[in-house]
Amino acid sequence: MRQFDVFRTSSPDSRRFAPFVAMIQSHFIEPDVVVVAPLATDKIANGVDVGVDHGGSGFVLALSGMGSVPRRSPGRTLGSLVDREDDIRRALDRLFSGF
């Protein structure tokens, strides 16, 4: 697992509005849980969301919806958002510093 990798959401109920999650934390840190953010189908537009493309469809990486899941939970890597790294890091700065 690497930072910005995309996985299928493990919760069947959550898949309706966020079919995928992206690993947000650094892959150099390997705790028992990992921090992920949902790739949502609806625009949330709160200033810390990032529009992304995955599998030919548009999603919103909802950083304000970050949470932790067990490291074994995400499963197989389905793609990566590393091409949006700068935008994601700017959004994380806004989320945590307000700027």
C-alpha positions as CSV (number, residue, x, y, z in Angstrom):
1,M,0.0,0.0,0.0
2,R,1.3,3.4,-0.9
3,Q,0.1,6.9,-0.2
4,F,-2.7,8.0,-2.5
5,D,-3.6,4.4,-3.6
6,V,-7.3,3.7,-4.2
7,F,-9.2,0.8,-2.8
8,R,-12.8,-0.4,-2.9
9,T,-14.8,0.8,0.2
10,S,-15.1,-2.2,2.5
11,S,-18.6,-1.2,3.9
12,P,-21.4,-2.2,1.5
13,D,-23.6,0.5,3.0
14,S,-21.0,3.2,2.3
15,R,-20.4,2.1,-1.3
16,R,-23.6,3.8,-2.4
17,F,-22.2,7.3,-1.8
18,A,-18.4,6.5,-1.7
19,P,-17.5,3.4,-3.6
20,F,-13.8,3.9,-3.1
21,V,-11.3,5.2,-0.6
22,A,-7.8,6.6,-1.0
23,M,-5.0,6.1,1.5
24,I,-3.9,9.5,2.8
25,Q,-1.2,8.7,5.3
26,S,2.4,8.2,4.3
27,H,3.3,4.7,3.3
28,F,6.5,5.0,5.3
29,I,4.4,4.7,8.5
30,E,3.1,1.2,9.0
31,P,0.7,1.1,12.0
32,D,-2.1,-1.4,12.5
33,V,-4.6,1.1,11.0
34,V,-4.3,3.4,8.0
35,V,-6.0,6.8,7.4
36,V,-8.2,6.9,4.3
37,A,-10.6,9.4,2.7
38,P,-13.7,8.5,0.7
39,L,-14.0,9.1,-3.0
40,A,-17.6,10.4,-3.0
41,T,-20.0,10.6,-5.9
42,D,-21.6,13.9,-4.7
43,K,-19.8,17.3,-4.6
44,I,-19.4,18.4,-1.0
45,A,-17.7,21.7,-1.8
46,N,-16.4,22.6,1.6
47,G,-13.0,23.9,0.5
48,V,-11.1,20.8,1.3
49,D,-12.4,18.4,-1.3
50,V,-10.5,17.6,-4.4
51,G,-12.1,16.5,-7.7
52,V,-10.4,13.4,-9.0
53,D,-10.8,10.9,-11.8
54,H,-10.8,7.2,-11.1
55,G,-11.6,4.5,-13.7
56,G,-12.9,7.0,-16.1
57,S,-15.4,8.5,-13.6
58,G,-15.3,11.7,-11.7
59,F,-15.3,11.6,-7.9
60,V,-14.7,14.0,-5.0
61,L,-11.9,13.1,-2.6
62,A,-13.6,14.2,0.6
63,L,-10.7,14.9,2.9
64,S,-13.1,16.2,5.6
65,G,-14.4,12.6,5.8
66,M,-11.1,11.0,6.6
67,G,-11.0,8.1,9.0
68,S,-9.0,5.1,10.0
69,V,-9.5,1.5,8.9
70,P,-7.6,-1.7,9.8
71,R,-4.5,-2.0,7.6
72,R,-5.8,-5.4,6.3
73,S,-9.2,-3.8,5.4
74,P,-8.6,-2.0,2.1
75,G,-7.7,-5.0,0.0
76,R,-6.4,-4.9,-3.5
77,T,-5.1,-1.6,-4.9
78,L,-7.3,-0.4,-7.8
79,G,-5.4,2.7,-8.8
80,S,-3.6,5.8,-7.5
81,L,-4.3,9.5,-7.1
82,V,-0.5,10.4,-7.1
83,D,-1.1,12.6,-10.1
84,R,-3.2,14.8,-7.9
85,E,-0.7,14.9,-5.0
86,D,-0.1,18.7,-5.1
87,D,-3.8,19.4,-5.0
88,I,-4.4,16.9,-2.2
89,R,-1.5,18.3,-0.1
90,R,-2.9,21.9,-0.6
91,A,-6.3,20.7,0.5
92,L,-4.8,18.9,3.6
93,D,-3.1,22.2,4.5
94,R,-6.4,24.0,4.3
95,L,-8.1,21.4,6.4
96,F,-5.5,21.5,9.2
97,S,-4.2,25.0,9.1
98,G,-7.1,26.9,7.6
99,F,-5.0,28.4,4.7
